[in-house]
Amino acid sequence: MARIAAQPDSGAAQARHEVRVLTVRIGAPGGEPGEIPVFKLTQGDDVTIRATSAQGGVLMIHGYTPTGIPVAQAQPATVVFAAVHAGH
């Protein structure tokens, strides 16, 4: 499990705090395209993402994982972080 520490945006307001657990399943290349999930989070939420993939790769979360989190084929990878950045 990777735990990511991030600094809040300057002037960030303190929003309500929720714990969010999200699951992402990535299919095989060339397979049927699936629906791309969109997760709505609020600044200040504690977020856990559990990702599995049909092939090995790297999970990148813009603004939080500058080097990426390795995801092995068919092995779950878990990333935990606080949603400190505001925006879309």
CNS distance restraints for C-alpha pairs under 8 A (distance, minus, plus):
assign (resid   1 and name CA) (resid  77 and name CA) 6.40 0.50 0.50
assign (resid   1 and name CA) (resid  78 and name CA) 4.78 0.50 0.50
assign (resid   1 and name CA) (resid  79 and name CA) 5.81 0.50 0.50
assign (resid   1 and name CA) (resid  80 and name CA) 7.51 0.50 0.50
assign (resid   2 and name CA) (resid  69 and name CA) 7.24 0.50 0.50
assign (resid   2 and name CA) (resid  78 and name CA) 6.26 0.50 0.50
assign (resid   2 and name CA) (resid  79 and name CA) 4.80 0.50 0.50
assign (resid   2 and name CA) (resid  80 and name CA) 6.24 0.50 0.50
assign (resid   3 and name CA) (resid  79 and name CA) 5.88 0.50 0.50
assign (resid   3 and name CA) (resid  80 and name CA) 4.78 0.50 0.50
assign (resid   3 and name CA) (resid  81 and name CA) 5.96 0.50 0.50
assign (resid   4 and name CA) (resid  64 and name CA) 6.82 0.50 0.50
assign (resid   4 and name CA) (resid  65 and name CA) 7.39 0.50 0.50
assign (resid   4 and name CA) (resid  79 and name CA) 7.32 0.50 0.50
assign (resid   4 and name CA) (resid  80 and name CA) 6.18 0.50 0.50
assign (resid   4 and name CA) (resid  81 and name CA) 4.99 0.50 0.50
assign (resid   4 and name CA) (resid  82 and name CA) 7.75 0.50 0.50
assign (resid   5 and name CA) (resid  64 and name CA) 7.95 0.50 0.50
assign (resid   5 and name CA) (resid  81 and name CA) 6.38 0.50 0.50
assign (resid   5 and name CA) (resid  82 and name CA) 7.31 0.50 0.50
assign (resid   6 and name CA) (resid  64 and name CA) 6.75 0.50 0.50
assign (resid   6 and name CA) (resid  81 and name CA) 7.73 0.50 0.50
assign (resid   6 and name CA) (resid  82 and name CA) 7.31 0.50 0.50
assign (resid   6 and name CA) (resid  84 and name CA) 6.81 0.50 0.50
assign (resid   7 and name CA) (resid  84 and name CA) 6.71 0.50 0.50
assign (resid   8 and name CA) (resid  12 and name CA) 6.48 0.50 0.50
assign (resid   8 and name CA) (resid  84 and name CA) 4.64 0.50 0.50
assign (resid   8 and name CA) (resid  85 and name CA) 6.00 0.50 0.50
assign (resid   9 and name CA) (resid  84 and name CA) 6.69 0.50 0.50
assign (resid   9 and name CA) (resid  85 and name CA) 5.72 0.50 0.50
assign (resid   9 and name CA) (resid  86 and name CA) 7.33 0.50 0.50
assign (resid  12 and name CA) (resid  84 and name CA) 7.98 0.50 0.50
assign (resid  12 and name CA) (resid  85 and name CA) 7.95 0.50 0.50
assign (resid  12 and name CA) (resid  86 and name CA) 7.58 0.50 0.50
assign (resid  14 and name CA) (resid  43 and name CA) 7.68 0.50 0.50
assign (resid  14 and name CA) (resid  44 and name CA) 6.79 0.50 0.50
assign (resid  15 and name CA) (resid  42 and name CA) 7.21 0.50 0.50
assign (resid  15 and name CA) (resid  43 and name CA) 6.13 0.50 0.50
assign (resid  15 and name CA) (resid  44 and name CA) 5.84 0.50 0.50
assign (resid  16 and name CA) (resid  42 and name CA) 7.63 0.50 0.50
assign (resid  16 and name CA) (resid  43 and name CA) 7.97 0.50 0.50
assign (resid  16 and name CA) (resid  44 and name CA) 6.74 0.50 0.50
assign (resid  16 and name CA) (resid  45 and name CA) 7.53 0.50 0.50
assign (resid  17 and name CA) (resid  42 and name CA) 7.79 0.50 0.50
assign (resid  17 and name CA) (resid  43 and name CA) 7.97 0.50 0.50
assign (resid  17 and name CA) (resid  44 and name CA) 5.44 0.50 0.50
assign (resid  17 and name CA) (resid  45 and name CA) 4.97 0.50 0.50
assign (resid  17 and name CA) (resid  46 and name CA) 7.30 0.50 0.50
assign (resid  18 and name CA) (resid  44 and name CA) 7.48 0.50 0.50
assign (resid  18 and name CA) (resid  45 and name CA) 4.76 0.50 0.50
assign (resid  18 and name CA) (resid  46 and name CA) 6.18 0.50 0.50
assign (resid  19 and name CA) (resid  45 and name CA) 5.78 0.50 0.50
assign (resid  19 and name CA) (resid  46 and name CA) 4.73 0.50 0.50
assign (resid  19 and name CA) (resid  47 and name CA) 6.01 0.50 0.50
assign (resid  19 and name CA) (resid  48 and name CA) 7.94 0.50 0.50
assign (resid  20 and name CA) (resid  41 and name CA) 7.99 0.50 0.50
assign (resid  20 and name CA) (resid  45 and name CA) 6.85 0.50 0.50
assign (resid  20 and name CA) (resid  46 and name CA) 6.09 0.50 0.50
assign (resid  20 and name CA) (resid  47 and name CA) 4.81 0.50 0.50
assign (resid  20 and name CA) (resid  48 and name CA) 6.16 0.50 0.50
assign (resid  21 and name CA) (resid  47 and name CA) 5.97 0.50 0.50
assign (resid  21 and name CA) (resid  48 and name CA) 4.70 0.50 0.50
assign (resid  21 and name CA) (resid  49 and name CA) 5.95 0.50 0.50
assign (resid  21 and name CA) (resid  50 and name CA) 7.59 0.50 0.50
assign (resid  22 and name CA) (resid  39 and name CA) 7.88 0.50 0.50
assign (resid  22 and name CA) (resid  47 and name CA) 7.56 0.50 0.50
assign (resid  22 and name CA) (resid  48 and name CA) 6.11 0.50 0.50
assign (resid  22 and name CA) (resid  49 and name CA) 4.77 0.50 0.50
assign (resid  22 and name CA) (resid  50 and name CA) 6.19 0.50 0.50
assign (resid  23 and name CA) (resid  49 and name CA) 5.83 0.50 0.50
assign (resid  23 and name CA) (resid  50 and name CA) 4.85 0.50 0.50
assign (resid  23 and name CA) (resid  51 and name CA) 5.90 0.50 0.50
assign (resid  24 and name CA) (resid  37 and name CA) 7.86 0.50 0.50
assign (resid  24 and name CA) (resid  49 and name CA) 7.23 0.50 0.50
assign (resid  24 and name CA) (resid  50 and name CA) 6.18 0.50 0.50
assign (resid  24 and name CA) (resid  51 and name CA) 4.65 0.50 0.50
assign (resid  24 and name CA) (resid  52 and name CA) 6.46 0.50 0.50
assign (resid  25 and name CA) (resid  51 and name CA) 5.81 0.50 0.50
assign (resid  25 and name CA) (resid  52 and name CA) 5.03 0.50 0.50
assign (resid  25 and name CA) (resid  53 and name CA) 5.85 0.50 0.50
assign (resid  26 and name CA) (resid  51 and name CA) 7.55 0.50 0.50
assign (resid  26 and name CA) (resid  52 and name CA) 6.20 0.50 0.50
assign (resid  26 and name CA) (resid  53 and name CA) 4.53 0.50 0.50
assign (resid  26 and name CA) (resid  54 and name CA) 6.26 0.50 0.50
assign (resid  27 and name CA) (resid  31 and name CA) 6.67 0.50 0.50
assign (resid  27 and name CA) (resid  53 and name CA) 6.09 0.50 0.50
assign (resid  27 and name CA) (resid  54 and name CA) 5.23 0.50 0.50
assign (resid  27 and name CA) (resid  55 and name CA) 7.89 0.50 0.50
assign (resid  28 and name CA) (resid  53 and name CA) 7.53 0.50 0.50
assign (resid  28 and name CA) (resid  54 and name CA) 5.03 0.50 0.50
assign (resid  28 and name CA) (resid  55 and name CA) 6.52 0.50 0.50
assign (resid  41 and name CA) (resid  45 and name CA) 6.71 0.50 0.50
assign (resid  41 and name CA) (resid  83 and name CA) 7.44 0.50 0.50
assign (resid  42 and name CA) (resid  83 and name CA) 7.01 0.50 0.50
assign (resid  42 and name CA) (resid  86 and name CA) 7.82 0.50 0.50
assign (resid  43 and name CA) (resid  83 and name CA) 5.15 0.50 0.50
assign (resid  43 and name CA) (resid  84 and name CA) 5.35 0.50 0.50
assign (resid  43 and name CA) (resid  85 and name CA) 6.18 0.50 0.50
assign (resid  43 and name CA) (resid  86 and name CA) 5.74 0.50 0.50
assign (resid  44 and name CA) (resid  82 and name CA) 6.16 0.50 0.50
assign (resid  44 and name CA) (resid  83 and name CA) 5.19 0.50 0.50
assign (resid  44 and name CA) (resid  84 and name CA) 5.54 0.50 0.50
assign (resid  45 and name CA) (resid  82 and name CA) 5.77 0.50 0.50
assign (resid  45 and name CA) (resid  83 and name CA) 5.29 0.50 0.50
assign (resid  45 and name CA) (resid  84 and name CA) 7.78 0.50 0.50
assign (resid  46 and name CA) (resid  80 and name CA) 7.47 0.50 0.50
assign (resid  46 and name CA) (resid  81 and name CA) 5.97 0.50 0.50
assign (resid  46 and name CA) (resid  82 and name CA) 4.43 0.50 0.50
assign (resid  46 and name CA) (resid  83 and name CA) 6.23 0.50 0.50
assign (resid  47 and name CA) (resid  80 and name CA) 5.65 0.50 0.50
assign (resid  47 and name CA) (resid  81 and name CA) 5.33 0.50 0.50
assign (resid  47 and name CA) (resid  82 and name CA) 5.82 0.50 0.50
assign (resid  47 and name CA) (resid  83 and name CA) 6.72 0.50 0.50
assign (resid  48 and name CA) (resid  78 and name CA) 6.83 0.50 0.50
assign (resid  48 and name CA) (resid  79 and name CA) 5.63 0.50 0.50
assign (resid  48 and name CA) (resid  80 and name CA) 4.43 0.50 0.50
assign (resid  48 and name CA) (resid  81 and name CA) 6.61 0.50 0.50
assign (resid  49 and name CA) (resid  78 and name CA) 5.61 0.50 0.50
assign (resid  49 and name CA) (resid  79 and name CA) 5.18 0.50 0.50
assign (resid  49 and name CA) (resid  80 and name CA) 6.50 0.50 0.50
assign (resid  50 and name CA) (resid  76 and name CA) 6.37 0.50 0.50
assign (resid  50 and name CA) (resid  77 and name CA) 5.69 0.50 0.50
assign (resid  50 and name CA) (resid  78 and name CA) 4.51 0.50 0.50
assign (resid  50 and name CA) (resid  79 and name CA) 6.61 0.50 0.50
assign (resid  51 and name CA) (resid  71 and name CA) 7.48 0.50 0.50
assign (resid  51 and name CA) (resid  76 and name CA) 5.49 0.50 0.50
assign (resid  51 and name CA) (resid  77 and name CA) 5.23 0.50 0.50
assign (resid  51 and name CA) (resid  78 and name CA) 6.39 0.50 0.50
assign (resid  52 and name CA) (resid  71 and name CA) 6.99 0.50 0.50
assign (resid  52 and name CA) (resid  72 and name CA) 7.85 0.50 0.50
assign (resid  52 and name CA) (resid  73 and name CA) 7.38 0.50 0.50
assign (resid  52 and name CA) (resid  74 and name CA) 5.84 0.50 0.50
assign (resid  52 and name CA) (resid  75 and name CA) 5.95 0.50 0.50
assign (resid  52 and name CA) (resid  76 and name CA) 4.67 0.50 0.50
assign (resid  52 and name CA) (resid  77 and name CA) 6.43 0.50 0.50
assign (resid  53 and name CA) (resid  57 and name CA) 7.80 0.50 0.50
assign (resid  53 and name CA) (resid  71 and name CA) 6.97 0.50 0.50
assign (resid  53 and name CA) (resid  72 and name CA) 7.19 0.50 0.50
assign (resid  53 and name CA) (resid  73 and name CA) 5.61 0.50 0.50
assign (resid  53 and name CA) (resid  74 and name CA) 5.56 0.50 0.50
assign (resid  53 and name CA) (resid  75 and name CA) 7.33 0.50 0.50
assign (resid  53 and name CA) (resid  76 and name CA) 7.72 0.50 0.50
assign (resid  54 and name CA) (resid  73 and name CA) 5.48 0.50 0.50
assign (resid  54 and name CA) (resid  74 and name CA) 5.70 0.50 0.50
assign (resid  55 and name CA) (resid  72 and name CA) 6.78 0.50 0.50
assign (resid  55 and name CA) (resid  73 and name CA) 4.29 0.50 0.50
assign (resid  55 and name CA) (resid  74 and name CA) 6.92 0.50 0.50
assign (resid  56 and name CA) (resid  70 and name CA) 7.62 0.50 0.50
assign (resid  56 and name CA) (resid  71 and name CA) 5.46 0.50 0.50
assign (resid  56 and name CA) (resid  72 and name CA) 4.32 0.50 0.50
assign (resid  56 and name CA) (resid  73 and name CA) 4.37 0.50 0.50
assign (resid  56 and name CA) (resid  74 and name CA) 7.89 0.50 0.50
assign (resid  57 and name CA) (resid  70 and name CA) 6.01 0.50 0.50
assign (resid  57 and name CA) (resid  71 and name CA) 5.23 0.50 0.50
assign (resid  57 and name CA) (resid  72 and name CA) 6.53 0.50 0.50
assign (resid  57 and name CA) (resid  73 and name CA) 7.77 0.50 0.50
assign (resid  58 and name CA) (resid  68 and name CA) 5.59 0.50 0.50
assign (resid  58 and name CA) (resid  69 and name CA) 5.33 0.50 0.50
assign (resid  58 and name CA) (resid  70 and name CA) 4.51 0.50 0.50
assign (resid  58 and name CA) (resid  71 and name CA) 5.49 0.50 0.50
assign (resid  59 and name CA) (resid  68 and name CA) 5.36 0.50 0.50
assign (resid  59 and name CA) (resid  69 and name CA) 4.98 0.50 0.50
assign (resid  59 and name CA) (resid  70 and name CA) 6.28 0.50 0.50
assign (resid  59 and name CA) (resid  71 and name CA) 6.58 0.50 0.50
assign (resid  60 and name CA) (resid  64 and name CA) 7.93 0.50 0.50
assign (resid  60 and name CA) (resid  65 and name CA) 5.67 0.50 0.50
assign (resid  60 and name CA) (resid  66 and name CA) 7.35 0.50 0.50
assign (resid  60 and name CA) (resid  67 and name CA) 7.52 0.50 0.50
assign (resid  60 and name CA) (resid  68 and name CA) 4.72 0.50 0.50
assign (resid  60 and name CA) (resid  69 and name CA) 6.57 0.50 0.50
assign (resid  61 and name CA) (resid  65 and name CA) 5.28 0.50 0.50
assign (resid  61 and name CA) (resid  66 and name CA) 7.85 0.50 0.50
assign (resid  61 and name CA) (resid  68 and name CA) 7.39 0.50 0.50
assign (resid  62 and name CA) (resid  66 and name CA) 7.43 0.50 0.50
assign (resid  63 and name CA) (resid  85 and name CA) 7.77 0.50 0.50
assign (resid  64 and name CA) (resid  81 and name CA) 7.99 0.50 0.50
assign (resid  65 and name CA) (resid  69 and name CA) 7.12 0.50 0.50
assign (resid  69 and name CA) (resid  77 and name CA) 7.78 0.50 0.50
assign (resid  69 and name CA) (resid  79 and name CA) 7.75 0.50 0.50
assign (resid  70 and name CA) (resid  77 and name CA) 7.36 0.50 0.50
assign (resid  71 and name CA) (resid  75 and name CA) 6.92 0.50 0.50
assign (resid  71 and name CA) (resid  76 and name CA) 6.97 0.50 0.50
assign (resid  71 and name CA) (resid  77 and name CA) 5.56 0.50 0.50
assign (resid  72 and name CA) (resid  76 and name CA) 7.39 0.50 0.50
assign (resid  72 and name CA) (resid  77 and name CA) 7.63 0.50 0.50
